[in-house]
């Protein structure tokens, strides 16, 4: 039988993102040209991850244009972090040179950092659709009450001049209305940025792709196309929202009991479909979830949501109806702990509880990383007696991101000289590059960059440089922004994993003799002979202090380090654990 290797002490790991090796140089990567009249594209976020902190900065001369400032949800090794925003610290001191911020659509991974960064960058004007502007205004109220953004609603085919940049907007289909692609015209050439998109000619008018505007770009000698990579590994074309509506209609006709629809609060096209069918089949609607109620109100005020005043009712009125005469539309399809659907499944909501015969419809895709939470949520709902339908059983959700044939169609319409995959993990970017190569764009004109790695265009030629901005994670934790880093997260991880030990030792100033020693532990161990274990730790500390150099002062850092070091070795030998040890020396 093989002998078990002896455990060794190790330094606690930080979050996974701190342990990634330095990127290898890419093929064709070279030093920046530093020539005048050069367009520099700086990927700040979204070039190494899917659905998170999307942000790109265009620079020409001394002028800057920012496209999207999104957020990223924390990973499981980032305890206490609310979310992460892009690192735009390199623009500090250049506030007057920032000509504007373009936001392609209203999802958090494109808007979540706007309320935090725009006021810190001199409050440059923000341009987007009317829906996105309204959502940003509401988010600004929640994050920084009393401050406002300079919001400018745009429509498809609108054009604006921002310093040296000329920007044109065109409508694209996505799973939120008011989604734009943009054309950024500079003296170095035109660059098209798709944002998140799919091609859907049958979508609702407020969410339809402006194919005519896109086809027009094919004759305009576009320098580069920056294209959504999120779904680039999936063959074929994305489902149309019209197909989803047919299947949801079928559920209404075949369900005799109550229906609970769970979806993204920002998916207003789906919300409208459900409201329309509720009226068709004489069902009232109860909205659950703060973001759902807020977004529906914004959508109604701008005309994206249309329904009778009597369709959406409060619980006091809905609860008096038979279960087949109303439905619940809520958030929480991702298994979020405090969202409406999880509260229902856990019997934590004061009004709504699962009844036998309820049909719960997950009308959304599962965001990568949420699989376990969604699985637990479904188990809870099934145990309560509900039936479940999700997109694996029936087409009740159409993704908002282009598949391979959609991407190829976009490339063939725009006909760019260069192709830049964006918005995805590196594997998604590689798959997008393969699609571009199949359409005829040679490998050397596919430019893949990491977050922070600058792309340059000069004289019609483009390349990825070896210049990298020091892009860090900016953590938002409560009211703190950027005051948490990987060292703080490492400490939190250590506390969560092995607990902590506080040592309070008294030392007489004149004699140097060791006085009383108190040890307090939390999260380390719970044993019947806890008192004996604490007593042994006290002995270790006393020995470390008695062996101390006579000339060493009680408050010397070396003395505290010695206590920590000796106690670490003792505890690890006894328990194979490495708690955080905090020595405190009190002079008496």
CORBEL-V707461 format. One record per residue. N is the residue number from 0. RES is the residue in one small letter. SS is DSSP state (H for helix, E for strand, L for the rest). Layout:
n | res | ss
N | RES | SS
N | RES | SS
//
This chain:
n | res | ss
0 | x | L
1 | x | L
2 | x | L
3 | x | L
4 | x | L
5 | x | L
6 | x | L
7 | x | L
8 | x | L
9 | x | L
10 | x | L
11 | x | L
12 | x | L
13 | x | L
14 | x | L
15 | x | H
16 | x | H
17 | x | H
18 | x | H
19 | x | L
20 | x | L
21 | x | L
22 | x | L
23 | x | L
24 | x | L
25 | x | L
26 | x | L
27 | x | L
28 | x | L
29 | x | E
30 | x | L
31 | x | L
32 | x | L
33 | x | L
34 | x | L
35 | x | L
36 | x | L
37 | x | L
38 | x | E
39 | x | E
40 | x | E
41 | x | E
42 | x | E
43 | x | E
44 | x | E
45 | x | L
46 | x | L
47 | x | L
48 | x | E
49 | x | L
50 | x | L
51 | x | L
52 | x | L
53 | x | L
54 | x | E
55 | x | E
56 | x | E
57 | x | E
58 | x | E
59 | x | E
60 | x | L
61 | x | L
62 | x | E
63 | x | E
64 | x | E
65 | x | E
66 | x | E
67 | x | L
68 | x | L
69 | x | L
70 | x | E
71 | x | E
72 | x | E
73 | x | L
74 | x | L
75 | x | L
76 | x | L
77 | x | L
78 | x | L
79 | x | L
80 | x | L
81 | x | L
82 | x | E
83 | x | E
84 | x | E
85 | x | L
86 | x | L
87 | x | L
88 | x | H
89 | x | H
90 | x | H
91 | x | L
92 | x | L
93 | x | L
94 | x | H
95 | x | H
96 | x | H
97 | x | E
98 | x | E
99 | x | E
100 | x | E
101 | x | E
102 | x | L
103 | x | L
104 | x | L
105 | x | L
106 | x | L
107 | x | H
108 | x | H
109 | x | H
110 | x | H
111 | x | L
112 | x | L
113 | x | H
114 | x | H
115 | x | H
116 | x | H
117 | x | H
118 | x | H
119 | x | H
120 | x | H
121 | x | L
122 | x | L
123 | x | L
124 | x | L
125 | x | E
126 | x | E
127 | x | E
128 | x | E
129 | x | H
130 | x | H
131 | x | H
132 | x | H
133 | x | H
134 | x | H
135 | x | H
136 | x | H
137 | x | H
138 | x | H
139 | x | H
140 | x | H
141 | x | H
142 | x | H
143 | x | L
144 | x | L
145 | x | L
146 | x | L
147 | x | L
148 | x | L
149 | x | L
150 | x | E
151 | x | E
152 | x | E
153 | x | E
154 | x | L
155 | x | L
156 | x | L
157 | x | L
158 | x | E
159 | x | E
160 | x | E
161 | x | E
162 | x | L
163 | x | L
164 | x | E
165 | x | E
166 | x | E
167 | x | E
168 | x | E
169 | x | E
170 | x | E
171 | x | L
172 | x | E
173 | x | L
174 | x | L
175 | x | L
176 | x | L
177 | x | L
178 | x | L
179 | x | E
180 | x | E
181 | x | E
182 | x | E
183 | x | E
184 | x | E
185 | x | E
186 | x | L
187 | x | L
188 | x | E
189 | x | E
190 | x | E
191 | x | E
192 | x | E
193 | x | L
194 | x | L
195 | x | L
196 | x | L
197 | x | E
198 | x | L
199 | x | L
200 | x | L
201 | x | L
202 | x | L
203 | x | L
204 | x | H
205 | x | H
206 | x | H
207 | x | L
208 | x | L
209 | x | L
210 | x | H
211 | x | H
212 | x | H
213 | x | H
214 | x | H
215 | x | H
216 | x | H
217 | x | L
218 | x | L
219 | x | L
220 | x | L
221 | x | L
222 | x | L
223 | x | E
224 | x | E
225 | x | E
226 | x | E
227 | x | E
228 | x | L
229 | x | L
230 | x | L
231 | x | L
232 | x | L
233 | x | L
234 | x | L
235 | x | L
236 | x | L
237 | x | L
238 | x | L
239 | x | L
240 | x | H
241 | x | H
242 | x | H
243 | x | H
244 | x | H
245 | x | H
246 | x | H
247 | x | H
248 | x | H
249 | x | H
250 | x | H
251 | x | H
252 | x | H
253 | x | H
254 | x | L
255 | x | L
256 | x | L
257 | x | L
258 | x | E
259 | x | E
260 | x | E
261 | x | E
262 | x | L
263 | x | L
264 | x | L
265 | x | L
266 | x | L
267 | x | H
268 | x | H
269 | x | H
270 | x | H
271 | x | H
272 | x | H
273 | x | H
274 | x | H
275 | x | H
276 | x | H
277 | x | H
278 | x | H
279 | x | H
280 | x | L
281 | x | L
282 | x | L
283 | x | E
284 | x | E
285 | x | E
286 | x | E
287 | x | E
288 | x | L
289 | x | H
290 | x | H
291 | x | H
292 | x | H
293 | x | H
294 | x | H
295 | x | H
296 | x | H
297 | x | H
298 | x | H
299 | x | H
300 | x | H
301 | x | H
302 | x | L
303 | x | L
304 | x | L
305 | x | L
306 | x | L
307 | x | L
308 | x | L
309 | x | L
310 | x | L
311 | x | E
312 | x | L
313 | x | L
314 | x | H
315 | x | H
316 | x | H
317 | x | H
318 | x | L
319 | x | L
320 | x | L
321 | x | L
322 | x | H
323 | x | H
324 | x | H
325 | x | E
326 | x | E
327 | x | E
328 | x | E
329 | x | E
330 | x | L
331 | x | L
332 | x | L
333 | x | L
334 | x | L
335 | x | L
336 | x | L
337 | x | L
338 | x | L
339 | x | H
340 | x | H
341 | x | H
342 | x | H
343 | x | H
344 | x | H
345 | x | L
346 | x | L
347 | x | L
348 | x | L
349 | x | L
350 | x | L
351 | x | L
352 | x | L
353 | x | L
354 | x | L
355 | x | L
356 | x | L
357 | x | L
358 | x | E
359 | x | E
360 | x | E
361 | x | E
362 | x | L
363 | x | L
364 | x | L
365 | x | L
366 | x | L
367 | x | L
368 | x | L
369 | x | L
370 | x | H
371 | x | H
372 | x | H
373 | x | H
374 | x | H
375 | x | H
376 | x | H
377 | x | H
378 | x | H
379 | x | H
380 | x | H
381 | x | H
382 | x | H
383 | x | L
384 | x | L
385 | x | L
386 | x | E
387 | x | E
388 | x | E
389 | x | L
390 | x | L
391 | x | L
392 | x | L
393 | x | L
394 | x | L
395 | x | L
396 | x | L
397 | x | L
398 | x | L
399 | x | L
400 | x | L
401 | x | L
402 | x | L
403 | x | H
404 | x | H
405 | x | H
406 | x | H
407 | x | H
408 | x | H
409 | x | H
410 | x | H
411 | x | H
412 | x | H
413 | x | H
414 | x | L
415 | x | L
416 | x | L
417 | x | E
418 | x | E
419 | x | E
420 | x | E
421 | x | E
422 | x | L
423 | x | E
424 | x | L
425 | x | H
426 | x | H
427 | x | H
428 | x | H
429 | x | H
430 | x | H
431 | x | H
432 | x | H
433 | x | H
434 | x | H
435 | x | H
436 | x | H
437 | x | H
438 | x | L
439 | x | L
440 | x | L
441 | x | L
442 | x | H
443 | x | H
444 | x | H
445 | x | E
446 | x | L
447 | x | L
448 | x | L
449 | x | L
450 | x | L
451 | x | L
452 | x | E
453 | x | E
454 | x | E
455 | x | E
456 | x | E
457 | x | E
458 | x | L
459 | x | L
460 | x | E
461 | x | E
462 | x | E
463 | x | E
464 | x | E
465 | x | E
466 | x | E
467 | x | E
468 | x | L
469 | x | L
470 | x | L
471 | x | L
472 | x | L
473 | x | E
474 | x | E
475 | x | E
476 | x | E
477 | x | L
478 | x | L
479 | x | E
480 | x | E
481 | x | L
482 | x | L
483 | x | L
484 | x | L
485 | x | H
486 | x | H
487 | x | H
488 | x | H
489 | x | H
490 | x | H
491 | x | H
492 | x | H
493 | x | H
494 | x | H
495 | x | H
496 | x | H
497 | x | H
498 | x | L
499 | x | E
500 | x | E
501 | x | E
502 | x | E
503 | x | E
504 | x | E
505 | x | E
506 | x | E
507 | x | L
508 | x | L
509 | x | L
510 | x | L
511 | x | L
512 | x | L
513 | x | E
514 | x | E
515 | x | E
516 | x | E
517 | x | E
518 | x | E
519 | x | E
520 | x | E
521 | x | E
522 | x | L
523 | x | L
524 | x | L
525 | x | L
526 | x | L
527 | x | L
528 | x | L
529 | x | H
530 | x | H
531 | x | H
532 | x | H
533 | x | H
534 | x | H
535 | x | H
536 | x | H
537 | x | H
538 | x | H
539 | x | H
540 | x | H
541 | x | H
542 | x | H
543 | x | H
544 | x | H
545 | x | H
546 | x | L
547 | x | L
548 | x | L
549 | x | L
550 | x | L
551 | x | L
552 | x | L
553 | x | L
554 | x | L
555 | x | L
556 | x | H
557 | x | H
558 | x | H
559 | x | H
560 | x | H
561 | x | H
562 | x | H
563 | x | H
564 | x | H
565 | x | H
566 | x | H
567 | x | H
568 | x | H
569 | x | H
570 | x | H
571 | x | H
572 | x | H
573 | x | H
574 | x | H
575 | x | L
576 | x | L
577 | x | L
578 | x | L
579 | x | E
580 | x | E
581 | x | E
582 | x | E
583 | x | E
584 | x | E
585 | x | E
586 | x | E
587 | x | L
//
